[in-house]
Amino acid sequence: MSHRLTVQHLGPVAQADLALGDLTILVGPQASGKSLLLQAFNAVEDLDAVVDALKRHGYHWEQSPSDLVELLFGEGMRGLVSPRTEIVVDGEPWDLTAEAQARWSKRGRKGSRVFYMPAQRVLTLQEGWPRPFTAFDVGVPFVVKQFSEDLRRLLEEGLGGDALFPAERRWKREIRELVSDAIFQGAKVKVDPSRLRKRIVLEVGADGDQLPFMSWSAGQREFIPLMLGLYWLMPTQATPRRQSIEWVIVEEPEMGLHPRAITALALALLDLLKRDYKVVLSTHSPHLLELVWAMNELRTHADFPDALCELFGVRPTAALREVGEAVLGKQTRVYALGHGAGGAVAKDISSLDPGHPDPDVAGWGGLTDFAERAGDVVARKAAAS
C-alpha cells in the first residue's frame, strides 16, 4: 500500500514528492505532468493487474523499456523515462521495467486496486456504447483502454434493467436530484435494446423521444462515462464499494460541465470518501479547491455535516450527515505543479490560505490569478474615477 510517491525526471516533471491523503488534488498548467504522475502512480500501485491486462489482450514489449513505456503512457512517450528518472515508493526505489518483467511470467488473473477515469473518457463511447480494450489503437494510453473495457463489462453484466438514470438503488436521492437538475434536466438515461446493437440513449419529453449519442450536449457526453464509472464503484447502496479497489483516480472531473453540474459531481465524489475509497483528482477548475478550502474552514464547527449540506444547497438528511461525519475525519492534500527552468516541480499548497506569502499557496496554483487581477484592476480604476 503506497501512500508516498516521489518522482524525479519523468518527462516534464523534474521533482514531485506526493504524500497522498484520503483526498488528493493536483493542479497546474497544461503539460506540467499531472496526468503522467497519475498514470505512473497507477502503474506502481496496480502493476500486477496492468501486466495481466496487457498479456490477456495480446500485447507484449519484448523486454524493451521504451516499448513498455509506450504501452503504458501512449504513442510518442518513449522518451518519458531516461537514465535520470527515479521513482521511489514509500522510501524504496522502484524500477518500472524490472518490476513489470518480473510479473510477466506469473500466471493467474490479478484484481485491480486502482480505478482510473482518464481525461479522454469521452472517447470510450462509440455510438453510445463503450469500446472493448482491443478496439483502441496500440498507441492509446493504457488507462483509456482499461476504463472503456471496465464500462463495457459493467453494461454487459447488466445494471438491474435498462434504466441507467435515475435509478433508485444508485446514489443517494439528494445526489440524483442534483444531477438531474444540473445535467439531464429531467431526461432519462436508458439502454436501448431495440436495434441490432445496444446503445445508451437519452429519453426526453412527454413522448419519450430518444436522443442518440451525437445528439447529447457536450457536458452530457463527458458526464455519462463518469456516471458509469461511479456506478461501478458503488454497486448499490446496500453494497457500498468494490472491496478490491482502494484508489480512485479521476482526471479533470469538471471537463465540459457547468459549475452546478460540478457541484453535483463533487457531492458524489465525497460519497466515495464515505465509502472508504482514497480519491486522487487533477483539475483546472477552482471549483473543487473552493470545496476543499470551505471544508478546511468549517472543520472546527460542531455542525460541520449540516454546514456541508448547506454548502451544496441540499436539505440535511441522515444519509448526508453520515457523509459529512465521514469526510470530517479524512485528510486532504493539494499539490501544484509549476513550470521551472529544469522542469515542473510539485509544491504542497494544502492550506489554500488566501493570505499566505507564497503566491502559489495564496493563488491556489494559479487557478485564482485572473479573478484576483480582475478585482484589483476594477477596484483601482473605480478608486481613480
Secondary structure by P-SEA (a helix, b strand, c coil): cccbbbbcccccccbbbbbcccbbbbbbcccccaaaaaaaaaaaacaaaaaaaaaaacccccccaaaaaaaaccccccccccccbbbbcccccccaaaaaaaacccccbbbbcccccccccccccccccccccccccccccaaaaaaaaaaaaaaaacccccccccccccccaaaaaaaaacccccbbbbbbccccbbbbbbbbcccccccccccccaaaaacaaaaaaaaaacccccccccccccbbbbccccccccaaaaaaaaaaaaaaaaabbbbbbccccaaaaaaaaaaaaaccccaaaaaaaaaacccccaaaaaaaaaaaabbbbbbbbbbccccbbbbbcccccccccccccccccccaaaaaaaaaaaaaaaaac
